[in-house]
Amino acid sequence: MPDLDPLALLFAPGRATVPLLLAPMAGVTDWPFRALALTYGADMTVSEMVASQAMIRHAPKSFKIASSGPWNGSESPAVMAVQIAGADPAIMAEAARMNVDRGATMIDINMGCPVKKMAKSHAGAALMRDERLAGRIMAAVVAAVPVPVTVKMRLGWDEGQRNGLALARIAEASGVRAVTVHGRTRAQMYTGQADWRAIGAIKAGVAIPVIGNGDVTTPEEARQLLLVAGVDGIMIGRGALGRPWLFREVAHYLRTGESLPGPEPAERVRVIIDHFDHIIAFHGPEIGNRLARKQLAWHTRGMAGGGRFRESLNHSPDADSTGQLLRTFLGSIINN
Ligand SMILES: Cc1cc2nc3c(=O)[nH]c(=O)nc-3n(C[C@H](O)[C@H](O)[C@H](O)COP(=O)(O)O)c2cc1C
């Protein structure tokens, strides 16, 4: 059992602003990206989802996805939340226990993933169509681990089945400590606009903290989500891709009502190089080189000559060559 309850820290009364969280994003929010978000003021991050079946089979990739690195002089960040996905209560409970044994200080249950493969096995957002099973999973995971358990969900399966409030109440009754609501239905996937009012209706119907999520890409939008939904925290996903300083900007704006200027070119260059080096160190040169491509593509969006640079990345055979291409490209940005 950790010394400090991470959720109590996150929602401590007297905070200057609501907590800001980095959304879990499969294939994106590995430890190097999560560390970058923490550097820029995210209060908490969540791992990419880990398939519970793979975890209990000790698949090495699951361990990598769920792991963090040293942070602020400790072996890992104080809040180390791992998201698990699956549809079998016993397997989900076992996966949760394994993660806690490996240092997780919070477990998040995925009830929002819309992809077909997940739906077929009744996992992710499909759990929202089966409230009984969802309730059994939540109760099993809560009973299995001594750390806080949270749930991330959508508004419901489709327009006809917007049962987010019912599910949030089941979560509360099961001992789940907070829920994150992405303001779309499963049927919407990522289309349309996140419905912040509907998140507010769920917030109004439960006593546990509700974190609002969906389409926050600027400080002004974060404030609007707070005003419309009255949520206890804000989770940001795609808006932070290549823009990890968004957390710093949102926190400053919520605290003061003023906009911070964006980072200077020198800071951007330093961030990108450090991020690349961290990816290679964490994943090793082979996997790291592949994973770095998309992160570098996000980082260089909108930069002069960025298109040509990204094209050259696709032909870069190894991490050393990518590192050289990157340094040359960024050098030209600084010197112009
Ligand atoms: C590439 C990608 C991967 C995602 N993977 C996950 C995941 O593993 N678990 C999860 O709960 N949500 C996942 N999501 C959903 C996000 O956490 C978030 O709910 C969604 O992107 C809406 O927030 P945003 O508009 O701030 O991006 C993913 C989204 C994207 C774009």
The ligand as an ORCA input file, in Angstrom:
! r2SCAN-3c Opt
* xyz 0 1
  C      -4.356      7.170    -30.705
  C      -5.320      7.084    -29.549
  C      -5.211      6.036    -28.658
  C      -6.102      5.946    -27.570
  N      -5.942      4.917    -26.682
  C      -6.731      4.879    -25.570
  C      -6.491      3.918    -24.554
  O      -5.560      3.094    -24.621
  N      -7.327      3.924    -23.487
  C      -8.359      4.823    -23.365
  O      -9.087      4.796    -22.366
  N      -8.578      5.762    -24.290
  C      -7.788      5.815    -25.379
  N      -7.968      6.806    -26.298
  C      -8.997      7.845    -26.053
  C      -8.384      9.051    -25.331
  O      -7.942      8.684    -24.047
  C      -9.419     10.190    -25.195
  O     -10.511      9.723    -24.480
  C      -9.895     10.715    -26.544
  O      -8.811     10.902    -27.436
  C     -10.661     12.042    -26.384
  O      -9.857     13.020    -25.765
  P      -9.078     14.169    -26.621
  O     -10.130     14.845    -27.480
  O      -8.486     15.081    -25.593
  O      -8.079     13.471    -27.472
  C      -7.116      6.910    -27.389
  C      -7.220      7.967    -28.303
  C      -6.343      8.070    -29.369
  C      -6.475      9.234    -30.327
*
